[in-house]
């Protein structure tokens, strides 16, 4: 009887989750506030809106920088939506078009989340808790419709599809996501390459008491320190970009030490027992052939797309500098920003990262490699840039929570904190501080310290519960 009830509940999830997101989306599109900048288009949104208005010129890539050309797909889709419905193209209709497109994407993402949850064996209870963590946060619930003219929801949905394709061992699906990612969100291209070369559980992870984590941590740490020395101290770059906050000199040593401790903590748990022999299969002819094919495919596409593009925006060097400088503006500002943007699931992942990393390791070297490659990106305090990584963190955090069976009262508490942290209840209006307090590089000083104290209090509570073993049924 119980299994039948559970089966009924599982069958109801797709329709129920789609209905919830549809209601939330329609209500926000029709009645909630929109960003007042540039007639409701926002900052980068004004560029994406121009892509909609001048879609014909995009095929020659003459009116877009290389940075925005790699995110052209949503603008072309919205252009097609407006053309099919014979809607006049104005700033308002473009914003509405993106809002509707985002709604469809989040519905699809919710459906894929349900399938991923079934694939990794989550109970229906944790499937819904994961739904709250994934979709009821500032980044997905508030930003998606407050600032609709962005490509973030599309990146989130495509990343969810990529994860599902990997779990189902679909090489075609992985490659498809990589190809779409080339016109949507460049990080997904690299994720697809990693997951194509290292399919799920094809190569069993070999363990040993090795020093791989020291090697990787050392390489990353030295790179970041070199950037700090060259650009922060020698060139005097104390901001992460135009209009961002300046680094607080008084706390700079703490910020740098905190950055290095975070990297060591992450790599030591992820790679400490991983043997270097895991990558020995890369010299096999079959693997070399796969690498050659995927490299030619993706990098040829990249070269064609950027051949005639007007150069501008962020290159690799500019991105690396922005990432590093933004991570030391204030102590642990990237962790504060991520917890505010994505909710308390980030703190669950950090406090119990050893268990989360172990869960990821069980799904193959591809997942370990993806986490290892993304850890340096997570120190970027502009949290929306980690939107493609968020589904991966959320899934393996939920898998860990499933196995440890969090007590009901703490699950409800976490869900309530997640809803409150979404700030759906907070009208931003024309108050720039209320908007920028959600983004690390632009976070006003007073809001940093206030929110850092709040995040530290929640994290401290989690650490206490972990130490006293009161949060889980199975310890």
VMD Tcl script that draws the C-alpha trace (Angstrom):
set ca {
  {0.00 0.00 0.00}
  {2.82 2.37 0.92}
  {4.60 1.75 -2.39}
  {1.39 2.47 -4.29}
  {0.89 5.74 -2.44}
  {4.52 6.67 -3.05}
  {4.11 5.86 -6.75}
  {1.04 8.09 -6.95}
  {2.89 10.92 -5.24}
  {5.81 10.55 -7.65}
  {3.49 10.57 -10.66}
  {1.93 13.81 -9.41}
  {5.27 15.64 -9.08}
  {5.73 16.84 -12.70}
  {2.27 18.41 -12.93}
  {2.36 19.79 -9.39}
  {5.83 21.36 -9.77}
  {4.92 22.81 -13.17}
  {1.73 24.28 -11.71}
  {3.59 25.88 -8.79}
  {6.19 27.48 -11.04}
  {3.52 28.60 -13.51}
  {1.56 30.35 -10.77}
  {4.68 31.96 -9.30}
  {5.83 33.09 -12.73}
  {2.52 34.50 -13.98}
  {1.88 36.37 -10.73}
  {5.35 37.94 -10.86}
  {5.15 38.77 -14.56}
  {1.80 40.52 -14.10}
  {1.99 42.11 -10.67}
  {5.51 42.23 -9.23}
  {8.05 44.98 -9.73}
  {10.63 44.99 -12.51}
  {14.08 46.47 -12.52}
  {13.68 50.19 -13.32}
  {17.01 50.56 -15.12}
  {16.86 51.13 -18.91}
  {13.09 50.97 -19.12}
  {12.87 47.58 -17.42}
  {15.71 45.96 -19.35}
  {18.42 46.29 -16.70}
  {22.14 46.53 -17.38}
  {23.25 43.61 -19.59}
  {19.59 43.21 -20.49}
  {19.75 46.32 -22.65}
  {22.33 44.54 -24.83}
  {20.24 41.37 -25.07}
  {17.24 43.53 -26.01}
  {19.29 45.13 -28.76}
  {20.05 41.63 -30.04}
  {16.30 41.04 -30.28}
  {15.74 44.30 -32.13}
  {18.64 43.75 -34.51}
  {18.57 39.97 -34.83}
  {19.27 40.07 -38.56}
  {22.67 41.64 -38.02}
  {23.66 39.01 -35.48}
  {24.28 36.35 -38.10}
  {27.31 38.30 -39.28}
  {28.27 38.87 -35.64}
  {28.97 42.50 -36.42}
  {26.90 44.07 -33.69}
  {27.99 42.00 -30.72}
  {31.14 41.54 -28.66}
  {32.60 38.08 -28.22}
  {31.22 37.97 -24.67}
  {27.61 38.59 -25.70}
  {27.80 36.60 -28.93}
  {28.24 33.50 -26.78}
  {24.88 34.27 -25.14}
  {22.83 35.07 -28.24}
  {20.44 32.08 -28.22}
  {17.79 33.43 -25.78}
  {17.55 36.71 -27.70}
  {16.99 34.87 -30.98}
  {14.33 32.66 -29.37}
  {12.49 35.66 -27.91}
  {12.72 37.35 -31.31}
  {11.08 34.29 -32.83}
  {8.37 34.25 -30.15}
  {7.47 37.87 -30.83}
  {7.48 37.28 -34.59}
  {5.21 34.24 -34.36}
  {2.71 36.09 -32.18}
  {3.03 39.21 -34.37}
  {3.84 41.31 -31.33}
  {5.40 44.74 -31.78}
  {8.98 44.77 -30.57}
  {9.33 47.27 -27.72}
  {11.29 47.25 -24.49}
  {8.17 46.16 -22.63}
  {7.30 43.29 -24.98}
  {10.91 42.12 -24.98}
  {10.94 42.01 -21.16}
  {7.61 40.16 -21.18}
  {8.89 37.77 -23.84}
  {11.95 36.94 -21.76}
  {9.70 36.49 -18.73}
  {7.51 33.96 -20.54}
  {10.58 32.20 -21.95}
  {12.07 32.01 -18.45}
  {8.82 30.52 -17.18}
  {8.94 27.73 -19.77}
  {12.60 27.07 -18.95}
  {12.00 26.76 -15.22}
  {9.08 24.40 -15.79}
  {11.35 22.20 -17.90}
  {14.09 22.45 -15.25}
  {11.62 21.35 -12.56}
  {10.60 18.34 -14.64}
  {14.24 17.39 -15.17}
  {14.89 17.83 -11.47}
  {12.16 15.26 -10.80}
  {13.79 12.79 -13.16}
  {17.24 13.42 -11.70}
  {15.87 12.89 -8.21}
  {14.38 9.56 -9.31}
  {17.65 8.58 -10.98}
  {19.73 9.12 -7.83}
  {17.07 7.56 -5.61}
  {15.57 10.44 -3.62}
  {12.35 9.87 -1.73}
  {9.40 12.06 -2.70}
  {9.90 14.03 0.54}
  {13.46 15.00 -0.42}
  {12.45 15.56 -4.03}
  {10.16 18.37 -2.85}
  {12.76 19.70 -0.39}
  {15.21 19.81 -3.29}
  {12.59 21.64 -5.37}
  {12.40 24.33 -2.67}
  {16.20 24.62 -2.46}
  {16.59 24.82 -6.25}
  {13.72 27.11 -7.24}
  {12.75 29.15 -4.16}
  {15.81 31.34 -3.78}
  {16.82 34.86 -4.73}
  {18.64 33.82 -7.89}
  {15.79 31.77 -9.40}
  {12.62 33.10 -7.75}
  {13.29 36.84 -7.40}
  {15.85 37.64 -10.11}
  {14.22 35.61 -12.87}
  {11.25 37.94 -13.12}
  {12.56 41.08 -11.43}
  {15.34 41.16 -14.03}
  {13.93 38.94 -16.81}
  {16.17 40.00 -19.70}
  {19.10 37.77 -18.78}
  {20.37 34.36 -19.89}
  {20.71 32.91 -16.36}
  {17.47 30.85 -16.30}
  {18.40 29.34 -19.68}
  {21.84 28.39 -18.34}
  {20.27 26.83 -15.25}
  {17.81 24.75 -17.30}
  {20.47 23.62 -19.79}
  {22.80 22.65 -16.95}
  {19.99 20.58 -15.43}
  {19.53 18.82 -18.77}
  {23.29 18.23 -19.03}
  {23.36 16.63 -15.59}
  {20.41 14.41 -16.50}
  {22.10 13.34 -19.76}
  {25.26 12.46 -17.84}
  {23.39 10.42 -15.26}
  {21.56 8.54 -18.04}
  {24.89 7.90 -19.81}
  {23.72 9.74 -22.92}
  {26.77 10.94 -24.86}
  {24.46 12.44 -27.49}
  {22.67 14.45 -24.82}
  {25.95 15.68 -23.35}
  {27.23 16.80 -26.76}
  {23.89 18.46 -27.55}
  {24.07 20.49 -24.34}
  {27.63 21.52 -25.18}
  {26.61 22.71 -28.64}
  {23.70 24.74 -27.28}
  {25.92 26.06 -24.50}
  {28.23 27.59 -27.10}
  {25.44 30.07 -27.87}
  {24.07 30.34 -24.37}
  {26.58 30.00 -21.52}
  {30.26 29.18 -22.29}
  {30.87 27.36 -18.99}
  {28.47 24.63 -20.09}
  {30.68 23.92 -23.12}
  {33.57 23.03 -20.81}
  {31.28 21.01 -18.57}
  {30.09 19.04 -21.61}
  {33.67 18.34 -22.71}
  {34.56 17.02 -19.24}
  {31.47 14.83 -18.97}
  {31.88 13.50 -22.52}
  {35.51 12.50 -21.95}
  {34.73 11.02 -18.50}
  {31.33 9.26 -18.82}
  {29.47 8.12 -15.72}
  {31.21 5.22 -13.95}
  {32.90 4.02 -17.14}
  {36.21 4.55 -15.37}
  {36.05 3.37 -11.73}
  {37.71 5.81 -9.37}
  {40.90 4.39 -7.88}
  {41.68 5.51 -4.34}
  {44.97 5.77 -2.52}
  {46.60 8.03 0.04}
  {48.03 10.23 -2.66}
  {48.96 13.87 -2.96}
  {46.86 14.91 -5.93}
  {44.98 17.45 -3.80}
  {48.26 19.11 -2.86}
  {49.28 19.42 -6.51}
  {45.96 20.86 -7.67}
  {45.59 23.17 -4.68}
  {49.17 24.38 -5.11}
  {48.69 25.15 -8.80}
  {45.42 27.02 -8.24}
  {46.68 28.88 -5.17}
  {49.89 30.01 -6.88}
  {47.91 31.24 -9.89}
  {45.55 33.25 -7.71}
  {48.38 34.69 -5.62}
  {50.25 35.69 -8.79}
  {47.16 37.56 -10.02}
  {46.81 39.32 -6.65}
  {50.46 40.40 -6.67}
  {50.48 41.56 -10.28}
  {47.14 43.32 -10.49}
  {46.27 44.27 -6.92}
  {49.63 45.33 -5.54}
  {51.71 46.20 -8.60}
  {48.95 47.76 -10.75}
  {46.75 49.03 -7.96}
  {43.54 47.31 -9.17}
  {41.47 47.34 -5.99}
  {38.10 46.72 -7.66}
  {36.69 43.81 -9.67}
  {35.29 46.05 -12.41}
  {33.42 49.23 -13.19}
  {31.31 50.47 -10.29}
  {32.30 47.66 -7.91}
  {33.39 48.12 -4.32}
  {37.05 48.59 -3.43}
  {38.87 45.96 -1.44}
  {39.05 46.67 2.27}
  {42.79 47.02 2.96}
  {42.43 46.52 6.73}
  {41.00 43.03 6.29}
  {42.98 42.06 3.18}
  {45.28 39.55 4.94}
  {42.23 37.79 6.40}
  {40.57 37.78 2.98}
  {43.60 36.18 1.29}
  {44.13 33.61 4.05}
  {40.41 32.80 3.98}
  {40.54 32.34 0.21}
  {43.45 29.90 0.47}
  {41.84 27.98 3.33}
  {38.64 27.60 1.32}
  {40.52 26.22 -1.68}
  {42.52 23.79 0.45}
  {39.39 22.66 2.28}
  {37.56 22.02 -1.00}
  {40.37 20.18 -2.80}
  {41.43 18.15 0.23}
  {37.95 16.66 0.57}
  {37.39 16.25 -3.17}
  {40.76 14.85 -4.24}
  {42.57 13.62 -1.12}
  {42.07 9.90 -1.82}
  {41.93 10.14 -5.62}
  {44.72 8.29 -7.37}
  {46.64 9.90 -10.23}
  {46.23 6.55 -12.00}
  {42.63 7.58 -12.71}
  {43.79 9.65 -15.66}
  {46.03 6.94 -17.15}
  {43.22 5.84 -19.47}
  {43.58 9.18 -21.30}
  {46.43 7.70 -23.35}
  {44.24 4.91 -24.72}
  {43.50 5.25 -28.47}
  {39.72 5.24 -27.96}
  {39.90 8.00 -25.39}
  {42.32 10.06 -27.46}
  {39.94 9.77 -30.40}
  {37.02 11.00 -28.28}
  {39.08 13.94 -27.03}
  {40.13 14.84 -30.58}
  {36.57 14.71 -31.90}
  {35.08 16.81 -29.12}
  {37.95 19.31 -29.25}
  {37.62 19.78 -33.02}
  {33.83 20.09 -32.78}
  {33.63 22.62 -29.98}
  {36.65 24.73 -30.77}
  {35.83 24.91 -34.48}
  {32.37 26.10 -33.55}
  {33.89 28.65 -31.21}
  {36.29 29.89 -33.89}
  {33.52 30.25 -36.49}
  {31.25 32.07 -34.08}
  {33.89 34.57 -33.01}
  {35.64 35.03 -36.39}
  {34.04 38.34 -37.30}
  {32.91 39.44 -33.86}
  {33.77 42.91 -32.66}
  {36.24 42.18 -29.90}
  {35.26 43.41 -26.48}
  {33.76 42.42 -23.19}
  {35.60 39.95 -20.98}
  {38.44 37.81 -22.23}
  {39.95 34.97 -20.21}
  {42.49 37.25 -18.56}
  {39.90 39.84 -17.58}
  {37.62 37.14 -16.18}
  {40.42 35.63 -14.07}
  {41.38 39.03 -12.66}
  {37.74 39.87 -11.87}
  {37.25 36.51 -10.15}
  {40.31 36.89 -7.93}
  {39.87 40.55 -7.00}
  {36.17 40.03 -6.23}
  {37.07 37.21 -3.84}
  {39.18 39.41 -1.55}
  {37.06 42.57 -1.37}
  {36.01 41.45 2.12}
  {36.69 38.25 4.11}
  {34.81 35.27 2.65}
  {32.63 37.60 0.60}
  {32.09 34.90 -2.04}
  {30.59 32.51 0.51}
  {28.36 35.24 1.92}
  {27.19 36.18 -1.59}
  {26.49 32.56 -2.61}
  {24.49 31.84 0.54}
  {22.39 34.95 -0.04}
  {21.87 34.26 -3.74}
  {21.20 30.50 -3.70}
  {19.99 30.04 -0.13}
  {21.04 27.78 2.77}
  {21.69 24.75 0.57}
  {25.08 26.39 -0.10}
  {25.83 26.23 3.63}
  {24.74 22.59 3.79}
  {27.15 21.85 0.94}
  {30.04 23.62 2.66}
  {29.52 22.37 6.22}
  {29.14 18.78 5.02}
  {31.31 19.05 1.91}
  {33.23 15.88 2.74}
  {29.97 13.92 2.42}
  {28.86 15.86 -0.66}
  {32.21 15.19 -2.35}
  {31.96 11.50 -1.52}
  {28.49 11.38 -3.11}
  {29.83 13.07 -6.25}
  {32.76 10.63 -6.43}
  {30.33 7.71 -6.63}
  {29.10 9.01 -9.98}
  {32.42 8.87 -11.72}
  {35.58 10.71 -12.51}
  {33.65 13.11 -14.74}
  {31.80 14.53 -11.76}
  {35.00 14.83 -9.73}
  {36.74 16.58 -12.62}
  {33.81 18.97 -13.08}
  {33.84 19.91 -9.39}
  {37.62 20.31 -9.38}
  {37.53 22.56 -12.46}
  {34.74 24.74 -11.03}
  {36.06 25.29 -7.51}
  {38.21 28.29 -8.62}
  {35.11 29.83 -10.25}
  {33.19 29.58 -6.96}
  {35.41 32.24 -5.39}
  {33.85 34.75 -7.82}
  {31.52 36.73 -5.58}
  {29.14 37.55 -8.44}
  {27.11 34.45 -7.67}
  {25.02 34.41 -10.84}
  {28.16 33.35 -12.71}
  {27.94 30.03 -10.84}
  {24.35 29.37 -11.97}
  {25.41 26.48 -14.24}
  {27.23 24.79 -11.35}
  {24.35 25.21 -8.90}
  {22.34 22.13 -10.08}
  {25.37 19.87 -9.60}
  {25.98 21.11 -6.06}
  {22.28 20.89 -5.21}
  {21.84 17.33 -6.50}
  {24.74 15.83 -4.56}
  {23.88 17.81 -1.45}
  {20.36 16.40 -1.63}
  {21.76 12.91 -2.16}
  {23.79 13.30 1.01}
  {20.74 14.60 2.90}
  {18.72 11.65 1.61}
  {21.20 9.17 3.01}
  {21.53 10.88 6.37}
  {17.77 11.51 6.69}
  {17.47 15.03 8.08}
  {14.91 15.35 10.83}
  {11.59 16.89 9.86}
  {11.88 19.99 12.04}
  {15.25 20.90 10.53}
  {13.99 20.28 7.00}
  {11.10 22.66 7.64}
  {13.46 25.20 9.20}
  {15.78 25.04 6.16}
  {12.81 25.45 3.79}
  {11.54 28.49 5.73}
  {14.99 30.11 5.71}
  {15.21 29.44 1.96}
  {11.87 31.16 1.31}
  {12.83 34.16 3.46}
  {16.25 34.45 1.80}
  {14.59 34.67 -1.63}
  {13.65 38.27 -0.71}
  {10.48 37.94 -2.76}
  {8.85 39.92 0.03}
  {11.33 42.83 -0.30}
  {10.42 45.67 -2.71}
  {13.63 47.06 -4.23}
  {12.22 50.02 -6.14}
  {14.82 52.67 -6.97}
  {17.01 51.81 -3.96}
  {20.29 50.67 -5.50}
  {21.62 49.43 -2.15}
  {18.75 46.94 -1.86}
  {19.62 45.59 -5.31}
  {23.41 45.53 -5.09}
  {23.45 44.02 -1.60}
  {22.79 40.68 -3.34}
  {25.94 40.76 -5.50}
  {29.39 40.44 -3.94}
  {31.42 42.84 -6.12}
  {28.87 45.64 -5.63}
  {27.72 44.81 -2.08}
  {27.72 47.98 0.07}
  {29.96 47.78 3.10}
  {27.17 48.04 5.70}
  {25.15 45.32 3.99}
  {28.17 43.04 3.75}
  {28.79 43.07 7.49}
  {25.11 42.71 8.37}
  {24.51 39.84 5.96}
  {27.85 38.20 6.77}
  {26.81 38.09 10.43}
  {23.50 36.49 9.47}
  {25.16 33.88 7.24}
  {27.77 33.18 9.91}
  {25.01 32.67 12.50}
  {23.21 30.12 10.30}
  {26.46 28.35 9.43}
  {27.40 28.33 13.11}
  {24.08 26.73 13.95}
  {24.73 24.03 11.36}
  {28.20 23.38 12.77}
  {26.70 23.04 16.25}
  {24.09 20.59 14.98}
  {26.78 18.60 13.19}
  {28.90 18.43 16.34}
  {26.00 17.44 18.60}
  {24.60 15.04 15.99}
  {21.07 16.37 16.36}
  {20.19 17.15 12.78}
  {20.11 13.70 11.15}
  {18.41 10.43 12.02}
  {21.34 8.46 10.58}
  {24.68 9.81 11.83}
}
mol new
graphics top color blue
foreach p $ca { graphics top sphere $p radius 0.5 }
foreach p [lrange $ca 0 end-1] q [lrange $ca 1 end] { graphics top cylinder $p $q radius 0.2 }
display resetview
